[in-house]
């Protein structure tokens, strides 16, 4: 994921190498939460199940094998509700502190797991933004009615 310009100072100068080390050396090019492989097209169902080409099996959104009577993606009906997505692995800060670059705080996550992991933090920041806008409105235009 691209780094916001205002946060670049918090990342170390060797961030690219550190990120690549976590994603490809430690995680071996797979998401550490669900196991999706980097750079491949994966068939994903609406409930998060995805087709693991290496094992020729469906997996759930946590990466565990799923017992199902679903056929392989090639045999699914066209209107079944599946999509093909290219997996991109990014290095994520687990505690949302970009200054904490310890190995235990970094994880290689696919885009789905990364956004799921960050959802509570995004909601918290959104709430703060709304409260700040309201406070500025109260300061300059009086209280809202």
FIKOL-785871 format. One line per 4 residues: their letters; for each residue x, y, z of C-alpha. Coordinates in Angstrom, 3 decimals, padded with zeros to 6 digits, always signed. Last residue first. Layout:
N
a) X/Y/Z | ...
This chain:
145
xxxx) -029.589/+022.052/+015.949 | -025.858/+022.461/+015.593 | -024.120/+024.760/+018.049 | -022.675/+028.082/+016.883
xxxx) -021.169/+028.984/+013.522 | -017.444/+029.267/+014.230 | -016.738/+027.105/+017.283 | -019.715/+024.788/+016.861
xxxx) -018.701/+024.080/+013.257 | -015.122/+023.391/+014.366 | -016.430/+020.996/+017.007 | -018.634/+019.249/+014.454
xxxx) -015.742/+018.774/+012.086 | -013.628/+017.408/+014.957 | -016.365/+014.980/+015.985 | -016.749/+013.709/+012.411
xxxx) -012.987/+013.228/+012.077 | -012.828/+011.429/+015.422 | -015.601/+009.063/+014.324 | -013.789/+008.345/+011.055
xxxx) -010.591/+007.610/+012.968 | -012.354/+005.059/+015.168 | -014.074/+003.464/+012.159 | -010.735/+003.187/+010.343
xxxx) -009.146/+001.612/+013.435 | -011.958/-000.936/+013.728 | -011.665/-001.786/+009.976 | -007.848/-002.178/+009.882
xxxx) -007.803/-005.976/+010.314 | -010.598/-006.464/+007.766 | -008.831/-004.108/+005.330 | -005.579/-006.054/+005.701
xxxx) -007.287/-009.448/+005.513 | -008.921/-008.550/+002.192 | -005.815/-006.863/+000.716 | -003.576/-009.800/+001.566
xxxx) -001.576/-009.577/+004.777 | +002.125/-009.965/+005.602 | +002.439/-009.072/+009.265 | +004.472/-006.571/+011.250
xxxx) +004.209/-005.953/+015.017 | +006.246/-009.014/+016.057 | +009.023/-007.981/+013.627 | +009.388/-004.591/+015.315
xxxx) +008.561/-001.624/+013.095 | +006.724/+000.476/+015.679 | +006.679/+003.993/+014.153 | +003.696/+003.130/+011.956
xxxx) +001.566/+002.435/+015.044 | -001.543/+000.589/+013.814 | -000.989/-002.231/+016.379 | -000.725/-004.910/+013.679
xxxx) +001.371/-002.798/+011.305 | +000.756/-004.290/+007.864 | +003.167/-005.450/+005.133 | +001.237/-005.859/+001.906
xxxx) +000.373/-008.955/-000.156 | -001.500/-008.380/-003.398 | -003.900/-011.074/-004.581 | -005.498/-010.721/-008.003
xxxx) -009.242/-011.223/-007.837 | -011.589/-013.564/-009.677 | -015.203/-013.213/-008.679 | -017.900/-015.677/-007.646
xxxx) -021.624/-015.136/-007.553 | -022.930/-018.292/-009.251 | -024.087/-016.553/-012.428 | -021.545/-018.284/-014.722
xxxx) -022.065/-021.793/-013.241 | -019.041/-023.190/-011.429 | -017.022/-025.933/-013.200 | -013.837/-023.902/-013.745
xxxx) -014.077/-022.678/-010.151 | -013.743/-026.241/-008.803 | -016.949/-027.933/-007.707 | -018.791/-027.061/-004.515
xxxx) -019.712/-030.033/-002.328 | -018.000/-028.504/+000.640 | -015.544/-029.372/+003.338 | -013.523/-026.247/+003.910
xxxx) -009.790/-026.107/+004.452 | -008.744/-023.346/+006.822 | -007.390/-020.095/+005.400 | -009.242/-017.758/+007.784
xxxx) -011.658/-016.602/+005.039 | -012.535/-020.224/+004.295 | -010.615/-022.520/+001.955 | -011.795/-024.425/-001.121
xxxx) -009.554/-027.174/-002.393 | -007.227/-027.939/-005.323 | -004.278/-027.871/-002.879 | -002.067/-025.546/-004.953
xxxx) -005.046/-023.846/-006.650 | -006.551/-022.742/-003.356 | -010.096/-021.630/-004.205 | -011.568/-018.978/-001.936
xxxx) -014.307/-018.768/+000.675 | -015.004/-015.206/+001.768 | -018.819/-015.346/+001.916 | -019.211/-013.737/-001.536
xxxx) -017.051/-016.394/-003.215 | -013.445/-015.830/-004.273 | -011.566/-017.307/-007.240 | -007.897/-016.396/-006.949
xxxx) -005.626/-014.765/-009.513 | -002.053/-014.958/-008.293 | +000.397/-012.218/-007.346 | +000.826/-013.160/-003.690
xxxx) -000.636/-016.469/-002.504 | -003.657/-016.523/-000.164 | -002.820/-018.116/+003.203 | -005.646/-016.651/+005.288
xxxx) -003.940/-014.767/+008.127 | -000.233/-014.781/+007.211 | -000.987/-013.954/+003.587 | +001.415/-015.864/+001.358
xxxx) +004.669/-014.880/-000.362 | +006.932/-016.993/+001.850 | +005.627/-015.351/+005.035 | +009.110/-014.812/+006.557
xxxx) +011.156/-014.318/+003.403 | +008.529/-012.939/+001.025 | +006.251/-010.595/+002.934 | +008.376/-009.855/+006.007
xxxx) +011.623/-009.458/+004.048 | +009.888/-007.437/+001.337 | +008.542/-005.051/+003.982 | +011.971/-004.651/+005.599
xxxx) +013.615/-004.090/+002.200 | +011.031/-001.505/+001.186 | +011.158/+000.141/+004.635 | +014.955/+000.706/+004.491
xxxx) +014.725/+004.423/+005.260 | +012.591/+003.675/+008.317 | +008.922/+004.725/+008.313 | +007.720/+007.511/+010.601
xxxx) +008.924/+010.286/+008.288 | +006.767/+008.974/+005.439 | +003.559/+009.569/+007.438 | +002.600/+012.985/+005.997
xxxx) +003.243/+011.715/+002.449 | +000.798/+008.812/+002.872 | +002.532/+005.500/+002.207 | +001.286/+003.465/-000.730
x) +000.000/+000.000/+000.000
